Amino acid sequence: MKRNILILIALLCSFCLSSSCTEKESEQAIVVQLNIPDNVTIANGDDELTLRVMFAQPPLKSDLIVLTDPSGKVSPCKILDVSDKSVTFELPEGMVSGEYVLSIRRAAKEKRLGSFNVVIQYNSDVNTDIKPEGDNNVYGVVSCGDKGIPDVVVSDGVQIVRTDENGVYQFESEKEYGYVFVSLPSGYEAMTEGVMPKIHHQLTESKAVPERLDFPLVKADNQDNHTMLFFGDMHLAARTSDARQFADFTADVNEFIASSSSENVYAMTLGDMTWELYWVSNKYAFDEYIRDINALNGITVFNTIGNHDHDMAFAGDFDTVTKYRKIVAPTYYSFNIGKVHYVVLDNILCKNTGKNTSSSRHYDDSITDVQLEWLKKDLSYVSSSTPVVITMHAPVYTDSNGASLNNTSDFEKLLEKFEQVHVWTGHTHKMYNVDKLSSKHIFEHNAGAVCATWWWTGHFTDGVHIAQDGAPGGYSVMDVAGSSFKWRFKATDADDNHQFRTYDRNQIVMTADKFLSSSKKTAENIKAFEEAAVDWLTPDDDNYVYINVWNYDPEWKIEVKEGTQSLTVEQVKLNDPLHLIAYNANSPTGNFCTTPTRHMFRVKAKSASSTLEIKVTDRFGRVYTETMNRPKKFSVDMYKF
């Protein structure tokens, strides 16, 4: 009996409205858009493929599906069955793993629809003789095409083993966490469902029942040079126009991917993709997040869990991540791309009572002992010269370089043998960098937030999307060349040169009377706003200019000239004025008011109307400039983009 592989593909067709088209209609130009999955698995010997049709607009049965294999061989494939729901067509003999181009041919016309990777998986009668030895109850094969891959790490979150020369793994598992996952080896990628990598399988049987779970992988070339994007807190919850603003974000990322010179672009989230408070009330949880993140094109997204991705309806910690593990990803795992070893950790240790109220939601910023033991085993397979990149939600260090995790020292100890470790974190919705490469071999990037101020500033004022420290909403870009790293921040809807913002202090008088609407001018609101705006509240004619450089670290250089005169640059800590009028003026006593930032700088000019030449150079020698014409007026509209 023939076996059909059912793949979900959105066929947006401009075909005839029925299959009984006239000859004249069939000769019209073929207009087809097709959302083809990145990877398709076909069992060795399968001779049919079924594509599911959406919108009840199938091709004609007289059309041909044309497949072009990796060698360039063209195979017209007969359509065997067509309905308003699915299309089944023949597969050519001798298919091999690799990239195929799929087209539709109608009479003398042909339309290319896209390409996808085909993975030829083991036949059902191949390796059926694999039997778990002794008490081993989890086993399987890690393969690419019809070949097993040796020395691949597989784990259940506690035990870690490597595949043998045939790609076979097996071990005894307590099945406590209910899944098994593969640590992708360098040179391979996971099968995907949209942007989500299929790196883990659920364990569904009791400990007494052995389970076979295979991992088919796809060969990947040129991984030594790749780009990793980091997406900080998203807080998607169907509120504050987040759907519209998130669409702007995904459009920006898609534009970046399309214009990137890198052949391999990946992404990692940094937690809080969702907001558990709104899972039920707003009907927005993990399934909806996966639907919306799939607006990204041609990219694999590896996920990190945040505190708001824990189900606080449960007491303690263990059960709070059950949904996440089933729907999204393991809470901790690893993978390799090129010469880099990537690790994802969960450093949110829930201590809530299970009542699911704000007063019952308690957690520590801590890595569990089980994870640390797993991490020790995982890193034992990694050379000390291999660069390690780790993501977790809560920061390891504070913005003043102190320890932030409860067990920062334990974490540092596990990494002391490695020459270079980069940690990417979120949670704070701020941006700051902690460079401990010389002492601990660790550099932490607390990388801001996609949602900035929980989408509020963009909701209040379209075009001003910034976080509490004045950093814009956006994402980080890390370019990898072998073992070398360069990184930068990319603000949503802004070009790469948007790396700082300037303020003319002479032009800022931030009174509640000027910036609060009449409906907000209560005694409580006026007091709250003016307390937050105290540094900007009164007129000042001392000719100070302030510069917010959100991705600053001590290797950056800030230079300001007034004519030929270089001005002294001073680092200060205070509230960003734009955030004060973008958020606090609209919600003076809200939960997300402006917080002081350490990445603010100032210079004192001689004249109130002189033009300043501002030059900011990052640690990699990239230069960003502004010719600041003064007086520079201060208003929300002045800073929109």
C-alpha positions in Angstrom: 0.0 0.0 0.0 1.3 3.4 -1.0 2.2 5.8 1.8 1.5 9.5 1.3 3.6 12.1 3.1 1.2 14.9 4.0 2.8 18.3 4.0 1.0 21.5 4.9 1.6 24.1 2.1 -0.3 27.2 1.6 -1.2 27.4 -2.1 -2.2 30.9 -2.9 -3.3 30.4 -6.4 -4.7 32.6 -9.1 -6.1 29.7 -11.0 -9.6 29.1 -12.2 -12.4 29.0 -9.7 -13.3 25.4 -10.7 -11.5 22.5 -12.3 -13.7 22.7 -15.3 -11.8 25.6 -16.8 -12.1 26.3 -20.5 -9.2 25.7 -22.9 -8.8 29.4 -23.2 -8.5 29.8 -19.4 -6.0 27.0 -19.1 -3.7 28.9 -21.5 -3.6 32.0 -19.3 -0.4 32.9 -17.4 0.1 30.8 -14.3 0.1 33.1 -11.2 1.0 31.1 -8.1 2.4 31.9 -4.7 3.4 29.0 -2.6 4.6 28.9 1.0 6.9 25.9 0.7 8.3 24.3 3.9 12.1 24.3 4.3 12.4 20.6 4.7 10.3 17.6 3.5 11.0 14.0 4.8 10.3 11.2 2.3 10.8 7.6 3.3 13.0 5.6 1.0 10.6 3.9 -1.6 7.7 6.4 -1.3 6.4 7.1 -4.7 3.7 9.7 -4.0 3.6 13.1 -2.3 0.4 14.8 -1.1 0.2 18.6 -0.7 -2.7 20.1 1.2 -4.5 22.9 -0.6 -5.8 25.9 1.2 -8.5 28.3 0.1 -10.0 25.5 -2.1 -7.9 26.6 -5.1 -6.2 23.5 -6.5 -4.2 23.3 -9.8 -5.8 21.6 -12.8 -5.5 17.8 -13.0 -3.9 18.3 -16.4 -1.1 20.3 -14.9 2.3 18.8 -14.1 4.4 19.2 -11.0 8.0 19.6 -12.1 10.8 18.7 -9.7 14.4 19.6 -10.4 16.9 17.6 -8.3 20.3 18.8 -6.8 22.1 17.6 -10.0 19.8 19.6 -12.2 17.8 16.7 -13.5 14.2 17.7 -14.4 11.3 15.3 -13.7 7.8 16.1 -14.7 5.5 14.5 -12.2 1.9 13.4 -13.1 -0.9 14.6 -10.8 -2.7 11.5 -9.6 -5.5 13.1 -7.6 -6.7 16.7 -7.1 -9.5 18.1 -4.9 -10.2 21.4 -3.3 -8.3 20.2 -0.2 -5.2 18.3 -1.5 -3.1 17.4 -4.6 -1.3 14.1 -4.9 1.4 13.6 -7.5 4.0 11.0 -8.5 7.5 11.2 -7.2 10.4 10.4 -9.6 12.5 7.2 -9.0 15.9 7.4 -7.4 15.3 10.6 -5.3 18.3 11.7 -3.2 18.6 14.0 -0.3 19.2 17.7 -1.2 17.5 20.8 -2.5 14.7 20.4 -5.1 13.0 23.2 -7.1 9.3 22.8 -7.5 7.4 24.2 -10.4 3.9 23.8 -12.0 3.7 23.3 -15.8 0.5 24.1 -17.7 0.6 23.5 -21.5 3.6 25.5 -22.7 3.9 27.6 -19.6 5.8 26.8 -16.5 6.0 28.7 -13.2 8.7 28.1 -10.5 7.1 28.1 -7.1 10.1 27.7 -4.8 12.6 25.2 -3.4 12.8 22.9 -0.4 15.2 20.4 1.1 14.3 16.7 0.7 15.5 14.3 3.3 15.4 10.6 2.4 14.7 8.8 5.6 15.2 5.1 6.5 12.8 2.6 5.1 10.6 1.0 7.8 12.6 -2.2 7.2 16.0 -0.6 7.8 17.5 -0.8 11.2 14.5 -2.6 12.6 17.0 -5.0 14.2 18.1 -2.2 16.6 17.3 -3.5 20.1 17.9 -1.6 23.3 20.4 -3.4 25.5 19.9 -4.2 29.1 17.7 -1.7 30.9 18.0 0.9 28.1 14.5 2.3 27.4 15.2 5.2 25.0 16.9 4.6 21.7 17.0 5.6 18.0 19.0 6.8 15.1 20.4 10.2 14.2 20.7 10.2 10.4 21.1 12.3 7.3 19.5 10.6 4.3 20.2 6.9 4.5 23.3 7.3 6.7 23.6 7.4 10.4 25.7 10.2 12.0 28.3 9.2 14.6 29.3 11.1 17.8 26.1 13.1 18.0 25.0 14.1 21.6 21.5 13.0 22.7 20.0 13.7 26.1 16.8 13.5 28.1 17.8 16.5 30.3 19.7 14.3 32.7 21.5 11.5 30.8 23.8 12.4 27.9 25.1 9.9 25.4 26.7 10.0 22.0 25.7 8.0 18.9 27.8 5.1 17.7 29.5 4.7 14.3 26.0 3.9 12.8 24.3 6.9 14.3 22.5 4.7 16.9 22.0 6.0 20.5 20.5 4.3 23.5 20.4 4.8 27.3 18.3 4.2 30.4 16.1 7.1 31.2 13.9 7.9 34.2 11.7 9.7 31.7 11.2 12.4 34.3 11.1 15.3 31.9 9.1 13.5 29.2 11.3 14.1 26.2 14.6 13.3 24.4 16.5 15.9 22.4 19.4 16.0 20.0 22.3 18.4 20.2 22.7 19.3 16.5 26.2 18.6 15.3 28.2 21.1 13.3 27.4 20.8 9.6 23.8 19.8 10.1 20.4 21.4 10.7 17.2 20.1 12.2 14.1 19.4 10.3 11.7 22.3 10.8 8.0 23.1 11.1 7.9 26.6 9.9 10.7 28.4 11.8 10.7 25.9 14.7 13.5 23.2 14.7 12.3 19.7 15.5 15.1 18.9 18.0 13.0 17.0 20.6 10.5 14.2 20.8 8.0 13.5 23.5 8.3 10.3 25.6 4.8 8.9 25.9 5.3 5.5 27.5 6.1 4.4 31.1 9.7 3.8 32.1 9.2 0.1 31.6 8.4 0.5 27.9 11.3 1.1 25.5 10.7 3.9 23.0 12.5 4.4 19.6 12.8 8.1 18.6 14.8 9.0 15.4 16.3 12.3 14.4 16.6 12.9 10.7 18.9 15.9 10.0 19.8 18.0 6.9 23.3 18.6 5.7 24.3 22.3 5.9 27.2 23.9 4.2 29.5 26.9 5.1 28.4 27.1 8.7 31.7 28.5 9.9 30.5 31.9 8.7 27.0 32.5 9.9 24.8 35.2 11.5 22.8 34.7 14.7 20.0 37.1 15.6 18.9 37.5 19.2 15.3 38.5 20.0 14.7 39.8 23.5 11.4 39.9 25.3 8.4 39.9 23.0 5.5 39.7 25.5 3.0 38.9 22.8 -0.5 38.9 24.4 -3.0 40.3 22.0 -2.9 43.7 23.8 -1.6 47.3 23.3 -1.6 46.9 19.5 1.2 44.3 19.8 0.0 42.4 16.7 0.5 45.4 14.5 3.8 46.4 16.0 5.1 42.8 15.9 4.2 42.7 12.2 6.6 45.6 11.8 9.3 43.7 13.6 8.9 40.6 11.5 8.9 42.6 8.3 12.1 44.3 9.5 13.8 41.0 10.2 12.6 39.6 6.8 14.1 42.6 5.1 17.4 42.0 7.0 17.5 38.4 6.1 16.8 39.1 2.4 19.6 41.7 2.3 22.1 39.8 4.4 25.4 38.7 2.8 25.4 35.7 5.1 24.3 32.4 3.6 23.3 31.1 7.1 21.1 33.2 9.3 19.6 31.8 12.5 17.8 33.3 15.5 17.5 32.7 19.2 14.8 34.2 21.5 15.8 35.3 25.0 12.6 34.5 26.8 9.2 36.0 27.5 7.8 35.3 24.0 4.4 35.2 25.6 2.8 36.5 28.8 1.1 33.9 30.9 -1.2 36.3 32.5 -3.1 36.6 29.2 -2.9 33.0 28.0 -6.6 32.4 28.9 -8.2 35.9 29.0 -6.8 37.0 25.6 -6.5 33.5 24.1 -2.9 34.1 23.3 -0.4 31.4 24.3 2.3 29.3 22.7 0.3 28.1 19.6 -0.4 31.7 18.8 3.2 32.7 19.3 4.3 30.0 16.9 1.8 31.1 14.4 3.0 34.7 14.5 6.7 34.0 14.6 6.2 32.0 11.4 5.9 35.3 9.6 9.7 35.1 9.4 11.1 33.7 6.2 13.9 31.3 5.6 15.2 31.1 9.2 15.3 28.7 12.1 14.4 30.1 15.5 15.8 28.5 18.7 13.8 29.4 21.8 14.7 30.3 25.3 12.2 30.2 28.1 11.4 33.3 30.3 9.6 33.8 33.5 6.4 34.7 31.7 6.6 31.5 29.6 6.1 29.5 32.9 2.6 28.4 33.8 2.0 30.1 37.1 -1.2 28.1 37.7 1.0 25.4 39.2 2.9 25.5 42.4 6.6 25.1 42.6 8.8 24.9 39.4 8.5 21.5 37.7 5.0 21.6 36.4 5.2 25.2 35.3 7.1 24.3 32.2 5.1 21.2 31.0 3.2 23.2 28.3 6.4 24.8 27.1 8.2 21.5 26.8 5.4 20.0 24.8 4.7 22.8 22.4 7.9 24.9 22.1 11.2 23.4 23.0 13.2 21.8 25.9 13.8 24.3 28.6 17.6 23.6 28.3 19.5 22.1 25.4 22.5 22.7 23.2 23.4 22.7 19.5 26.4 23.4 17.3 26.7 25.7 14.3 30.1 25.9 12.5 32.8 26.2 15.2 30.4 27.6 17.9 28.8 25.6 20.7 25.4 27.1 21.6 23.6 26.4 24.9 20.1 27.4 26.0 19.4 27.5 29.8 16.3 28.1 32.0 17.4 30.4 34.9 13.9 31.0 36.3 13.3 28.9 39.4 9.6 29.2 40.2 8.5 29.3 43.9 4.9 30.3 43.4 2.0 28.9 45.3 -0.1 27.9 42.3 -2.9 30.4 42.9 -2.0 32.2 39.6 -2.4 35.7 41.1 0.2 38.5 41.1 0.9 38.0 44.8 1.5 34.2 44.3 4.0 34.5 41.4 7.4 34.1 42.9 10.7 33.0 41.4 14.4 33.2 41.8 16.9 34.1 39.1 18.8 30.8 39.5 20.0 27.8 37.5 18.9 24.5 39.0 21.4 22.0 40.2 20.1 19.5 37.7 20.8 21.9 34.9 24.2 22.7 36.1 25.0 19.0 36.3 23.7 18.5 32.7 25.7 21.5 31.6 28.8 20.0 33.1 28.2 16.8 31.1 27.4 18.7 27.9 30.5 20.9 28.0 32.7 17.8 28.7 32.2 17.0 24.9 33.4 20.5 24.0 37.0 21.6 23.5 38.2 24.5 25.6 39.2 26.4 22.5 35.6 26.2 21.1 33.7 29.5 21.6 30.6 29.0 23.7 27.4 31.1 23.3 24.8 30.8 26.0 21.3 32.2 26.2 19.1 32.5 29.3 16.4 34.9 30.3 17.5 36.7 33.5 20.9 38.4 33.4 24.0 36.9 35.0 25.4 40.3 36.0 23.9 43.6 36.9 24.5 46.8 34.9 27.1 47.7 37.6 29.0 44.4 36.9 27.9 42.7 40.1 26.4 39.2 40.3 22.7 38.9 39.5 22.0 35.2 39.6 21.8 33.4 42.9 24.5 31.0 41.8 26.6 33.1 39.4 29.8 31.7 40.9 28.7 28.1 40.2 27.9 29.1 36.6 31.2 30.8 36.2 33.1 27.8 37.5 31.7 25.5 34.9 32.9 27.8 32.2 36.4 28.7 33.5 38.2 26.3 31.0 36.8 28.0 28.0 38.7 30.8 26.2 35.6 32.7 25.1 32.0 32.7 26.4 29.3 35.1 25.2 26.1 35.1 27.3 22.9 36.8 25.8 20.1 37.6 28.2 16.9 39.6 28.3 14.4 40.2 31.2 15.3 43.8 32.1 14.1 45.4 28.8 17.3 47.4 29.0 20.6 47.3 27.2 24.0 46.9 28.9 27.2 45.0 28.3 29.4 43.4 31.0 32.9 42.6 29.7 34.6 40.0 31.9 36.6 38.4 29.1 39.9 39.2 30.7 39.0 37.8 34.2 36.2 35.2 33.6 36.4 34.8 29.8 32.7 35.9 29.8 31.0 38.7 28.0 27.4 39.3 28.8 25.0 41.1 26.4 21.8 42.1 28.2 20.2 42.7 24.8 17.1 44.8 25.3 13.6 43.9 24.1 11.7 43.4 20.9 8.6 44.9 22.7 10.7 47.7 24.3 8.3 49.0 27.0 5.8 46.1 26.6 4.6 47.7 23.3 3.3 50.8 25.2 5.3 53.6 23.7 4.5 52.4 20.1 0.9 52.1 21.1 0.8 55.7 22.6 2.8 57.3 19.8 3.3 55.5 16.5 7.0 55.9 15.4 8.5 56.1 18.9 9.2 52.5 20.1 11.7 52.7 23.0 12.4 50.9 26.3 12.7 52.3 29.8 16.4 53.2 29.3 15.8 54.9 26.0 17.1 52.1 23.9 14.8 51.4 20.9 12.9 48.2 20.4 14.7 45.8 18.1 17.1 42.9 18.0 20.8 42.1 18.2 22.9 40.8 15.3 26.0 38.6 15.9 28.2 37.9 12.8 30.4 34.8 13.3 33.5 34.2 11.2 35.0 30.9 12.4 35.8 31.7 16.1 35.5 35.5 15.8 32.5 37.5 16.7 31.2 40.9 15.8 27.9 42.2 17.1 25.6 45.2 16.7 22.0 46.3 17.6 19.3 46.7 15.0 16.4 49.0 15.9 13.1 48.0 14.3 12.3 50.2 11.3 15.6 52.0 11.5 18.8 51.6 9.6 22.0 50.1 11.0 23.4 53.6 11.7 20.8 54.3 14.4 23.1 53.6 17.3 22.6 56.7 19.5 20.3 59.6 20.2 21.1 63.2 21.1 19.3 65.8 23.3 19.9 69.6 23.5 19.4 70.3 27.2 18.8 74.0 26.6 15.6 73.1 24.8 14.2 70.8 27.4 11.8 72.0 30.1 9.8 69.0 31.1 6.9 70.2 33.2 3.8 68.3 33.8 1.8 71.2 32.5 3.5 71.0 29.1 3.5 67.2 28.6 0.6 65.8 30.5 -2.8 65.8 28.9 -5.7 67.5 30.8 -7.1 64.1 31.7 -3.8 63.1 33.3 -3.3 66.2 35.4 -4.2 64.8 38.8 -2.1 65.7 41.8 -0.8 62.1 42.0 0.1 62.0 38.3 1.8 65.5 38.3 3.9 64.5 41.3 4.9 61.1 39.8 5.8 62.7 36.5 7.9 65.5 37.9 9.7 63.3 40.3 10.8 61.1 37.4 11.7 64.1 35.2 13.5 66.0 37.9 16.8 66.2 35.9 14.9 67.8 33.0 12.2 69.8 34.9 13.6 73.3 35.0 15.2 75.5 32.3 18.9 75.1 31.8 21.1 77.3 29.6 24.5 75.7 30.4 24.7 74.4 26.8 24.9 70.7 27.8 24.2 68.1 25.1 23.3 64.5 26.1 24.0 61.4 24.0 22.3 58.1 24.7 24.5 55.2 23.3 22.5 52.2 24.1 24.9 49.4 23.1 27.9 51.1 24.7 30.7 49.2 26.3 34.1 50.5 27.5 35.7 49.7 24.2 33.5 52.3 22.4 34.8 55.8 21.8 32.6 58.9 21.9 34.0 62.1 20.4 32.4 65.5 20.1 33.7 68.6 18.4 32.4 72.2 18.4 34.1 73.7 15.4 37.8 72.6 15.8 37.5 72.3 19.6 37.1 68.7 21.1 34.7 68.7 24.0 35.2 66.6 27.2 32.8 63.6 27.2 31.4 62.7 30.7 29.4 59.5 31.5 26.3 60.2 33.6 23.4 58.2 35.0 19.9 59.6 34.6 16.5 59.0 33.0 16.1 59.2 29.3 14.0 62.3 28.4 12.3 60.8 25.3 11.0 57.8 27.3 9.7 60.2 29.9 7.4 61.9 27.4 6.7 58.8 25.3 5.6 56.7 28.3 5.5 58.5 31.6 3.5 61.5 30.2 0.8 59.0 29.1 1.0 56.8 32.1 2.7 58.7 35.0 2.0 56.0 37.6 2.2 53.0 35.3 4.2 49.9 35.9 6.8 50.5 33.2 8.1 54.1 34.0 11.5 55.3 33.0 14.5 54.0 34.8 18.0 55.5 35.0 20.5 54.4 32.4 24.3 54.2 32.6 24.8 54.5 28.9 24.1 58.3 28.8 26.9 60.8 28.1 27.1 64.6 28.0 29.3 67.4 26.8 29.3 71.1 27.5 29.4 73.4 24.5 30.5 77.0 24.5 27.5 78.2 22.5 23.8 77.6 22.5 23.6 77.6 18.8 26.8 76.0 17.6 26.8 72.9 15.4 28.3 69.8 17.0 30.0 67.0 15.1 29.4 63.8 17.1 31.3 60.6 16.3 30.7 57.3 18.0 33.0 54.4 17.2 32.1 50.9 18.4 34.6 48.3 19.6 35.0 46.9 16.0 35.8 50.3 14.5 32.4 51.0 13.0 31.7 54.7 13.0 28.4 56.4 13.5 28.0 60.1 13.2 25.6 63.0 13.6 25.9 66.6 12.6 23.8 68.1 15.4 22.4 71.5 14.4 21.4 73.5 17.5 19.2 74.6 18.9 17.7 71.1 18.5 14.0 71.1 19.5 12.7 68.5 21.9 9.4 66.8 21.1 8.0 63.3 20.4 7.7 64.2 16.7 11.3 65.2 16.5 12.4 61.6 17.2 9.9 59.5 15.2 11.2 57.1 12.6 
